[in-house]
Amino acid sequence: MYIFHHALFLTVSKTCLVSFTLPRCSQGQFPIVQNMTVTEGGIANLTCRVEHNDNTSLQWSNPAQQTLFFGDKKALRDNRIELVRATSQELTISISEVTLADEGMYTCSLFTMPVKTAKAFLTVLGVPKKPEINGLTKPVMEGDQITLTCVTSGSKPAADVRWFKNEKEIKGAKEVNASGKTFTVKSSLQLQVNRHDDGMAYTCRVDHVALTATHEETTQVLEVHYAPYVEIKHSIPAPLEGQYLKLECVPHGNPSPDPVLWTKDGGELPDLERVIVEGRELTFMALNKTDNGTYRCEATNHLGTSHAEYKLVVKDPNALPGPPDHALIGGIVAVVVFATLCLIIVLGRYLARHKGTYLTNEAKGADDAPDADTAIINADGNHAHAEEKKEYFI
């Protein structure tokens, strides 16, 4: 390879000597290149341009200083490297199926006297592998504490790992380890499992600059086993005689507690011809007061037993009070209010009149009386009474 470079140099030098203007041969000739970033497995196009050239040759060499192309002549046997364009002002080559080993400084040389070079750095992005979630066993028991670990490798630079719980992001503990030119990223999530986690989807998502249009992700759905709890639903709120009533026993648990057991007042159900049991449903075709009692639904799985109760009180539809007559009630209220107002007005006028009479009688004769007793005796209407009293005693 060294001999090959030497021969090329002599050829270029001879070209310049023929012109007898060696300084002008290199004047204005500068190779122009650009750095490039490509994703692992992609294609890298390396372009070297010269604005002014007098047919001086261009050459591309790799980070190991191996010549790839000299002009339009291929120098390195690598089927991935191909010529795109070779002119006096441009030399463009392509490298397909780029690997991380292709990363480095590439050199474009213009064989003037002296030789001018320009360097372009090729950055290769390592694509992260699809993440894996470890640490999950199925099923998980309610109350257990588990640690989910998401791992992705092969990223360059290090990938970003995120956790989602039913599409809502939650925070995990991140750890990054280098492995050669690539990175392995791990994120851990600690969970205290309860029954609400049953069927919950936990997703590990990997974001990276090499994943321009999408992201890599893995999802695990939790299966949580827990003891049952029971509720009873009824078809009507206030049962009446003769009505149809359905009670539904709704057990919640994993594994599903099936079948369920119906009892009345701690014993078996009476009159099974009128009371129909179908699976979790208890149906009364026509209620009567003998159906009154406490009905209990019980459900069991391998983790425990639970029950719910419904107290049935059947009422006579004829004994129920009718709906209130709102018009009559309104009329009675209006009469009471009117009578109260009239009473207040009459009482006010009566009090006002008697208060004036009292003040007037009290004032008459008061100016000439030596004391209060004399004033009262001298007041109008009191003389006659006084005389009568005198005559009565005489």
C-alpha positions in Angstrom: 0.0 0.0 0.0 2.8 2.4 0.7 4.3 1.8 -2.8 0.8 2.6 -4.3 0.6 5.9 -2.5 4.2 6.8 -3.6 3.3 6.2 -7.3 0.2 8.3 -7.0 2.2 11.2 -5.5 4.7 11.1 -8.3 2.0 11.2 -10.9 0.4 14.3 -9.4 3.8 15.9 -8.9 4.6 15.4 -12.6 1.4 17.0 -13.6 2.3 20.2 -11.7 5.8 20.3 -13.0 4.6 20.3 -16.6 2.8 23.6 -16.0 5.9 25.2 -14.7 3.8 27.0 -12.1 4.0 24.8 -9.0 2.6 27.5 -6.7 -0.4 28.1 -8.9 -1.1 24.4 -9.0 -2.2 24.5 -5.3 -3.6 28.0 -5.4 -7.4 28.0 -4.5 -7.6 24.2 -4.2 -9.1 23.1 -0.8 -11.1 20.0 -0.3 -14.4 20.5 1.5 -16.1 17.8 3.6 -18.9 17.5 6.2 -19.3 15.4 9.3 -22.0 12.8 9.1 -24.3 10.8 11.5 -25.9 7.6 10.4 -27.8 4.9 12.1 -26.3 1.4 12.5 -27.4 -0.6 9.5 -27.9 2.5 7.3 -26.0 4.0 4.4 -23.3 6.7 4.8 -22.5 9.0 1.8 -19.1 10.7 2.1 -18.7 13.7 -0.3 -15.5 15.6 -0.9 -15.6 18.7 -3.1 -13.1 21.2 -4.6 -14.2 24.5 -5.9 -11.2 25.0 -8.2 -9.4 22.0 -9.6 -7.0 21.4 -12.5 -7.8 17.7 -12.7 -5.8 16.9 -9.6 -7.0 13.6 -8.1 -9.1 13.2 -4.9 -8.8 10.3 -2.5 -11.0 9.0 0.4 -9.3 7.0 3.2 -10.8 5.3 6.3 -9.9 5.9 10.0 -7.2 3.2 9.6 -5.7 5.2 6.8 -6.6 2.6 4.2 -7.4 4.1 0.8 -11.0 3.5 -0.2 -11.2 5.2 -3.6 -8.5 7.2 -5.5 -10.5 9.1 -8.1 -12.8 6.5 -9.7 -10.5 3.6 -8.8 -11.5 1.4 -5.9 -8.6 0.5 -3.7 -10.1 -1.5 -0.8 -12.0 -4.8 -1.3 -15.2 -4.2 0.6 -18.5 -4.9 -1.1 -20.2 -2.4 1.1 -18.2 0.5 -0.3 -19.3 1.9 -3.7 -18.5 4.8 -5.9 -21.4 7.3 -6.3 -19.7 10.1 -8.3 -16.2 10.9 -9.4 -15.4 14.2 -11.2 -12.5 16.7 -11.1 -14.4 18.7 -8.4 -16.2 15.9 -6.5 -15.6 12.4 -5.1 -18.6 10.8 -3.4 -18.6 7.3 -2.1 -21.2 5.3 -0.1 -20.8 2.7 2.7 -23.9 0.5 3.1 -24.9 -1.6 6.2 -22.8 0.6 8.4 -21.6 -0.9 11.7 -20.2 0.7 14.8 -16.7 -0.3 13.7 -17.1 2.1 10.7 -17.2 5.1 13.1 -14.3 7.4 13.0 -12.4 10.1 11.2 -12.4 9.8 7.4 -9.9 11.8 5.3 -10.2 13.4 1.9 -6.9 14.2 0.2 -6.2 16.5 -2.7 -2.9 15.5 -4.2 -1.4 18.9 -4.9 2.1 20.0 -3.8 1.9 20.0 -0.9 -1.1 17.6 -0.4 -4.1 19.2 1.2 -6.5 17.2 3.4 -9.9 17.6 5.0 -11.3 15.3 7.7 -15.0 14.3 8.3 -16.1 12.4 11.3 -18.6 9.6 10.7 -20.8 9.0 13.8 -22.7 5.7 14.0 -25.8 5.5 16.2 -26.3 2.2 18.0 -30.0 1.1 17.8 -31.3 -0.1 21.1 -32.7 -3.6 21.2 -36.4 -4.3 22.1 -36.7 -4.0 25.9 -37.3 -7.0 28.1 -39.2 -7.0 31.4 -38.0 -9.3 34.1 -39.1 -10.1 37.6 -42.8 -10.9 36.9 -44.3 -14.2 37.9 -48.0 -15.0 37.2 -50.1 -15.0 39.2 -49.1 -12.5 42.0 -50.7 -12.6 45.4 -52.3 -9.5 46.8 -49.9 -7.9 49.3 -46.8 -9.2 47.6 -43.9 -6.8 46.8 -42.4 -7.3 43.4 -39.6 -5.6 41.4 -40.0 -5.2 37.6 -36.8 -4.7 35.7 -36.7 -3.4 32.1 -33.4 -3.9 30.2 -32.3 -2.7 26.7 -28.9 -3.1 25.2 -26.9 -2.0 22.1 -27.8 1.7 22.3 -25.3 4.5 21.4 -25.6 7.0 23.0 -27.4 5.5 26.0 -31.2 5.1 25.5 -33.9 6.7 27.7 -36.1 4.1 29.4 -39.5 5.1 30.8 -42.3 3.3 32.6 -46.1 3.6 32.0 -49.0 2.3 34.0 -52.0 2.1 31.7 -50.5 4.9 29.6 -49.8 7.1 32.6 -46.1 7.6 33.2 -44.5 6.5 36.5 -41.0 6.9 37.7 -38.4 4.0 37.9 -34.8 3.7 39.1 -32.4 4.0 36.1 -29.0 2.4 35.7 -26.6 2.8 32.7 -23.6 0.5 32.0 -21.1 0.7 29.1 -20.2 -2.3 27.0 -17.6 -1.4 24.4 -19.1 1.4 22.2 -22.7 0.7 23.3 -24.6 1.0 26.5 -27.0 -1.3 28.4 -29.7 0.6 30.2 -31.8 -0.9 33.1 -34.8 0.6 34.9 -36.4 -0.9 38.0 -39.9 -0.5 39.4 -40.9 -1.6 42.8 -44.6 -2.4 43.4 -46.7 -3.2 46.5 -49.4 -5.3 44.7 -53.1 -5.0 45.6 -56.4 -6.1 43.9 -56.6 -2.9 41.9 -53.4 -4.0 40.0 -55.2 -7.0 38.6 -55.3 -6.6 34.8 -53.1 -3.5 35.0 -50.7 -3.0 32.0 -47.1 -2.0 32.8 -45.2 -0.8 29.8 -41.4 -0.2 29.4 -40.7 2.3 26.6 -37.3 3.0 25.0 -36.7 6.4 23.4 -33.5 7.0 21.3 -32.2 9.3 18.6 -31.8 6.4 16.3 -35.6 5.6 16.6 -36.7 8.7 14.7 -40.3 7.7 13.8 -41.2 5.3 16.6 -40.1 3.8 19.9 -39.4 0.3 21.2 -41.7 -1.0 24.0 -42.7 -4.1 25.9 -45.9 -4.5 28.0 -46.7 -6.9 30.8 -50.2 -7.3 32.3 -50.4 -8.2 36.0 -52.6 -11.0 37.2 -53.3 -10.6 40.9 -55.1 -13.2 43.0 -57.1 -11.9 45.9 -59.9 -13.0 48.3 -63.5 -12.3 47.2 -65.9 -9.5 48.3 -69.6 -9.6 47.5 -72.4 -7.1 46.8 -76.2 -7.7 46.1 -78.1 -5.7 43.5 -81.9 -5.5 43.5 -84.2 -4.7 40.6 -86.7 -2.5 42.5 -86.1 -0.1 45.5 -89.4 -0.7 47.5 -90.9 -4.1 46.9 -94.7 -4.5 47.0 -96.9 -7.5 47.2 -97.4 -9.2 43.8 -94.3 -7.5 42.2 -91.5 -9.2 40.4 -88.1 -8.9 42.2 -84.7 -10.1 41.1 -81.6 -10.1 43.4 -78.2 -10.5 41.8 -75.2 -11.6 43.7 -72.1 -9.9 42.3 -68.8 -11.4 43.7 -65.4 -9.9 43.0 -62.3 -12.0 43.3 -59.5 -13.7 41.5 -59.9 -16.6 40.8 -63.6 -15.9 40.2 -65.7 -17.3 43.1 -68.2 -19.5 41.3 -70.8 -20.8 42.2 -72.4 -18.7 44.9 -74.6 -19.9 47.8 -78.0 -18.3 48.6 -79.7 -18.7 52.1 -82.6 -17.1 53.9 -82.4 -16.2 57.6 -79.5 -18.7 58.0 -81.3 -21.6 56.4 -82.4 -22.9 53.1 -84.6 -21.0 50.7 -88.3 -21.8 51.1 -90.9 -22.4 48.3 -88.5 -23.1 45.4 -91.5 -23.0 43.0 -91.9 -19.3 43.5 -88.3 -18.5 44.2 -86.1 -19.3 41.3 -82.3 -19.6 41.6 -80.3 -19.4 38.4 -76.6 -19.0 38.8 -76.0 -15.9 40.8 -79.6 -14.6 40.5 -82.4 -15.1 42.9 -85.9 -14.3 41.4 -89.3 -13.8 43.0 -92.1 -14.1 40.5 -94.8 -12.6 42.7 -93.9 -11.3 46.1 -95.9 -11.8 49.3 -95.2 -11.1 52.9 -94.0 -14.6 53.6 -91.0 -13.7 51.6 -89.9 -11.2 54.2 -86.5 -12.0 55.7 -82.7 -11.6 55.3 -81.2 -13.1 52.2 -77.5 -13.9 52.2 -75.2 -14.5 49.3 -71.8 -16.2 50.0 -68.9 -16.6 47.6 -65.6 -18.5 48.1 -62.3 -19.0 46.4 -59.0 -20.6 47.6 -58.0 -17.4 49.3 -61.1 -16.8 51.4 -64.9 -16.4 51.8 -67.1 -13.3 51.7 -70.8 -12.6 51.9 -73.4 -9.9 51.6 -77.0 -9.6 53.0 -80.3 -8.1 51.7 -83.2 -7.5 54.1 -86.5 -7.9 52.2 -89.6 -6.2 53.6 -92.7 -6.6 51.4 -95.3 -3.9 51.8 -99.1 -3.9 51.1 -99.7 -1.5 48.1 -103.2 -0.6 49.5 -101.8 0.6 52.8 -99.5 3.1 51.3 -100.6 6.8 51.6 -101.5 8.4 48.3 -99.6 11.3 46.9 -100.1 14.6 48.6 -102.6 17.1 47.1 -100.3 20.1 46.5 -103.1 22.4 45.5 -105.0 21.8 48.7 -101.9 22.3 50.8 -101.2 25.5 49.0 -104.7 26.8 49.6 -104.6 26.0 53.4 -101.3 27.8 53.7 -102.6 30.9 51.9 -105.7 31.1 54.2 -103.6 30.7 57.4 -101.2 33.5 56.2 -104.1 35.9 55.3 -105.8 35.3 58.7 -102.6 35.9 60.6 -102.1 39.2 58.8 -105.7 40.3 59.5 -105.2 39.5 63.2 -102.0 41.4 63.4 -103.7 44.5 61.8 -106.8 44.4 64.2 -104.6 43.9 67.3 -102.4 46.8 66.3 -105.2 49.2 65.9 -106.8 48.1 69.2 -103.6 48.6 71.1 -103.1 52.0 69.5 -106.6 53.3 70.5 -106.5 52.2 74.1 -103.1 53.6 74.6 -104.3 57.1 73.5 -107.3 57.0 75.9 -105.2 56.1 78.9 -102.8 58.9 78.2 -105.7 61.4 77.9 -107.4 60.4 81.1 -104.2 60.5 83.0 -103.5 64.1 81.9 -106.9 65.6 82.9 -106.8 67.4 86.3 -103.1 66.6 86.8 -102.0 70.2 86.6 -104.2 71.4 89.6 -103.7 68.3 91.8 -101.2 68.5 94.7 -100.4 64.8 94.3 -100.9 61.8 92.1 -103.9 60.4 94.1 -105.7 63.7 93.9 -105.0 63.9 90.1 -106.6 60.5 89.6 -109.7 61.4 91.7 -110.1 64.7 89.8 -109.8 63.1 86.4 -112.9 62.8 84.1 -115.1 59.9 85.0 -113.6 59.5 88.4 -115.7 62.1 90.3 -118.9 60.2 89.8 -117.3 57.0 91.0 -115.9 58.8 94.0 -119.4 60.2 94.9 -120.9 56.9 94.4 -118.4 55.4 96.7 -119.1 58.1 99.3 -122.8 57.6 99.2 -122.4 53.9 99.4 -120.4 54.1 102.6 -122.7 56.8 104.2 
